[in-house]
Each structure stands twice: as structure tokens, then as C-alpha cells.
Amino acid sequence: MSRLTDYRLLTFDVYGTLVDWETGILTALSPLLSRSTLNFTREQTLSIYQEHESKQQALTPDMAYSTLLTTIHPGLAKSFSAPPPTAADSATFGASIGTWPAFPDTVDALGRLSKRYKLVVLSNVDRASFAKTNAGSLQGFPFDLIITAEDIGSYKPDVRNFEYMLRAVEEKFGVAKGEVLQTAQSQYHDHHPARKVGIKSLWIEREGATMGNMEEKMFDWRFGTLREMADAVDAV
């Protein structure tokens, strides 16, 4: 059985793992929900969002994530029984990504983990949106490499995203697949496809997380927060 310290590089899903995207999405959807004729629970709202997001990602895998959010916004309004939004409303929703908050443990834990590992972003957003997040709630954290869906032309859970990442980290850092540990919350976006390509994974099982859950859980390690993971690494 390998140990956490046997790995040289961590690849992070950002939104859901480092950034509280569920809170960010709910906040950005609040204008629509306030005009709805129905009441939706948190879980129902996020489930509807994820259905629209996943369907659009499959239809337009090369569409920038901020544009994708703008595109699905009118359909979300319909699903929430809200009046059709204006184009400006939809554009505001698409631009909200950079305002989504980081989890309170994220930045400190990243700093601690960076003492032992290369830290690589493997995110489903576009470069401009991630840059806003990184300059904002991630406090300008200096990741060693940033890879987005925009760079690859497809969205996770497509295994091409993981294959692209493996080629990139081998070329840039000389790190082999067996030295990479995918670190993520979402079973759907990260752990299942990572397993398909033979990458070990660590599940950050954020309390109350709804999106990306699957009945079958795949992971090699599990912690409730990134801080707990950093604690375990520091204790070795």
C-alpha cells in the first residue's frame, strides 16, 4: 500500500474542492430563484443546475465555461419556473465564477502541501475565469501548472482531460503517472475517470456537498477537508 508521501504531484479539481462552488452557484442563481413561482430545496436547485451544465458540456465541449453558464441561464430560468432573464442577467451569471468563495481551509492547506508536492490545477473552467478566482478568493496562490478545459477542448469526466494532464506533467516536471495523485471532491468529474486511466485519487469529501456525488465511491484516501489532508501529510 502506497503512502501519501510517495507522490510527487497533486492535481486539483478547483470548484467543489478548493472553491465552494455550490454556495457560489446558489448565490448567483438567487435573482432567478427569487422570481420563481415555486420553492426549491438546495439539493433540488443544485441537481437542476448540474443537469443543465452536464448536458451543455456534452453538446459543446469546446465552449468556454463562462459562456456555457451564460448559455444555460435561460433554460435554468424555465426549469425554476421563473420569467425569462435578460441577456445582461445571463451574462452576469456567466461572469459570477470569479466571485465564488474559497473554502476557509484552502489557501493555508495549499501552502503547506506545496512544501512537499508540485501543485497542478485540472479544472473545468476557462482560463480567464480561473484567473479571476486565483486573484480573488485563492489570494494569488502560485500553482506550478494550470490546465483548464479551455486548453484541452473537453470537460471532465472526459478521460482526455486526464490524459492531457499526464502528458503535460511528464513533459514539464518529469513526473510519471504513478507519482500523480488526483485530489478532488467530485466522484463524477474526477474520481471515476481518474480510475479509468489508472490515476490514484484522494477524496476531499466536503460536508454537505451535493454535486458530483455518485452511488459508487472510488478513492484511495479520504479526508473531510484539505486541512485534514495537510495535517496528515505534515504528520508523516
N, C-alpha and C positions, 0 to 999 in steps of 0.2 A: 504494500500500500504506500503510495507516494505521500509526501508531506507538502504542506503549503509552501514551505521554503525551498522545495525542489524546482519551483518555477522561476522563470526569469522575467516574464512579461504578463501583465494583466490587460485584457481587453474589456472595456466597459461599455455596456449599454448605458446611455446617459439619462434618458427620460423615463422615469419609473425607478431607476436605480440610484442615480446621483441627484436628480431633479424630481420634485414632487409634481409630476405631470398631471395626475388626477385632480389635485387641487387647482392647478393652473388651468386645466381644461374646464372644470366646473365654474371657475371664476369668469373665464372668457365666454362661457355659454349663458351666464346669468341674465344678460339682456333678453335672449330668446326665451329662456325659461320663465322670466317674469311676465312675458306676454302670452304664455301658453294658457289654454283653456283647461288643461289637465294638470294633475300633480304627479311628478315622477320622483321615485326614490333615487338616492345617489347611485345605487347599483344599476337601476334601470337606465338612468341617464348615461352612465359610462358604457353600458352594454350597447346602447343605441349608437353612441359615438364610435365605439370600436367597430361595429358592423359597417358603418358608413366608411370609416377610414380604411379598413382592410379591403373592402370592395373596390374603392377607388385606387388603392395601391396596386391591386391586381390588374386593373384596367389601364392604368397609366404609370408603369413602374419607373419611368424616367422623369416624371413630373416632380418639381421641387416641392418639398413638404409644405412650405408656407403657401404656395399656390394650391396645393392639394386641399389644405384646410379651407382656403377661400372657396374652392370649388364645391366642397361638400356642405358648406354652411346653409345654402338654401334647402337642401334635402333634409338636413337636421331640423330646420325650422318646421318643415312639413311633418316630420316624424314626431315632433314635440307639439303638434297642433298649435303652432304659433304663426302669426302673419308673416308673409314673405319678407325677408330682410332687404335692405337697400344694398347696392353694390359696395357702398362705403362700409356698411355694417359687416359684410362678408370679408372685406379686405382687412378690417380691424381684427376680426377673429383670426385670420391667417397670419397677421403680424404679432399675435399675442405670445408666440413661442418664447421670445426673448424675455418675457416678463414672468414666466413660470418659476416658482421659487425652488431653490436647492433645499434638500433635507438638511436640518441643522447640524448633523454629524459629518456631512460630506467633505467639506474643504479641509478640515483638520485631519480626517482619516486619510484623504488623498496625500497630504503632506507626509504623513507617517509612512504610508505604503511606498511612496516614491523613493524612500531611502533604501529599499530592497529590490524594487521592481522597475522596469520600464512600464509606463502607463500609456495606454493607447485607447483612443475613442473609436468605437464602431457604432455609429448612430444612424437612425433612420431619417434624420432631418437633413436640410440643406446647409451649406457652409455659412451663408450669411446669418441664418437663424441660430446656428450653434455659436457663431462669433458673438452674437448679442448675449446669449446665455453665459458664455465664458467670461465676457467682460462684465456681466451683471452678477447674478447670484453665485456663480462659481469663482468670483473675485479674481479673475485673470489667471487661474491656475495654469501652470505651464506643462501641458501634456507633451509627451515625447512624440506623438504622432496623432493626427486627427484624420479619420476616414469617415465620410458620410455617404448616405445613399446617393447623393448627387454625384459623387466621384465614381460610383460603381454603375449606376443606371438601373438599380433594382433595390427593392426593400426587403429587409428581413421579414419573414423567415426564409427567404430565398438563400439556398446554400452558397450561391455565387458570392454573396457578401462575405461569408466566412473564408471562402477560398481566396478571394481577393486580398483579404486581410492577411492570411497566412503567407501569401507571396510577398506582400509589402513588408512584413516584419522580418522575413528571412533576408530579403534584399537589403533592408536598411540597418538591421541590428544583428543579423546572423543568428536569429532565434528560430529554432525548429518547432514544429507543431507540438511536440511533446513537452515543450517548455512554455507553452501558452495556456493561460487559464482564463476562460470567459467568465466574467463577473457581472451578474445581471439579476434583475427581478423577474422578468417575463419568461415563463415557460414556453409560450407560443413563439415569441420573437427570437429567443436566444438559446434556451437550454435544449429544446428538441432539435433544432437544426445544428447546433454545435455537436451534439451526439452523433448526428448523421455523418459529419465529416471527421469524427474522431478527436474532437477537442474536449478536454476535461472542463468542467464548469463548476462555479461556486454560486449558489443561490442566495441572493440577498432577499429574504422573504419579508418585505416591508409589511408591517401590521396594517390590516385593513385594505391592502391592495386588491383591486378588482380586475383591472385589465391585464390580459396576458396569462391569466390562470388557465390551467388545463387539469383534467381529472388525473391524468398520468403525470407524475412528477419525476423529472430527471435531473440529477445533480450529483456531484461528487463530494461537495461540502455545503453546509447551510448555516447562515447566520441571519439574525433579525435585522441588523443594521451594518453599515460599513464600518462604524466604530467598533463593533464587536469583532469584525474580521481583523481590523488593525490591531486590536488588543491581542488576538490570538497569534498574530504574526510577531508582535513585539515580545510575546511571552516565550517564544522559541529560543 
